[in-house]
């Protein structure tokens, strides 16, 4: 909403949000680590579940490269906690009901479904280095194989 389009090489927007554990999580908490920050439309939907499971299953390999995963959607903390517990997710999910983080990263977009236009979260991932600089951006993410794409990019850093 009037925000400058983010590009690799730019400083990542600072954020604070409440995680599945009810604790405040901020980008600054991960200084010195690479952050895989991903935005997804809704807990417990087929695509979002596959994406979360792929990041869950890749966590050890991501961790070996010094990376942590954080998922963000507009779902409530309660929804996130149920989603995390049901699928044994091993990374924080941030509830952003007002969409402040989502908007800051340009993931709130006009979408067309069945000929109808609505606003919603565009599945997006940001690879942010330990200094808070965006190194890679994926927009309109295709879920299958995405975690592997992120791992390949991490290997290049």
Phi, psi and omega in degrees: 000079182083355180283149178292138178297127181285144179220156175304142182098344178274156174292134178289139177300132176294149177210158171222137178207168180263128183271179178302333180273002181081009180259150177285134178237135177227159177301323181300334179298339187250020178307134180090351178243154174277135181248129171259100183258116182237144181249133182221153186292313189199137175301149172062022172259157187305309182294317182292325178292314178300319180296313180298318180295324179293322176290321177302312184290337180266000187303316182297315179294323177295317180299324178296338178261011177076021184253147173240152180251139173224128177256145181225133170209178180276356181299156181288164175302320181297316178298315179299317181297318177296317179297313179301312183293317181300320184251010178052048179289140187245034178209158182286145171246131180257132175273123181232065186299331179273349177075021182293316179290316180303315179291320181299330180263006176069026181266358178266110189227161172283129181235151177242125178225124181054039177079358180255135177266133176219167173263141180193178181278126172273124180303115186218150177226140179237129175260115187243126182283176184296345176263004179082021180258134178289125180258330181205145177230132172246124176249157180047051184300134168267123190299310186296123179085358184294317180300323178293322176299318179296316178299318178298319179293322177299323180295334180279340183289000000 
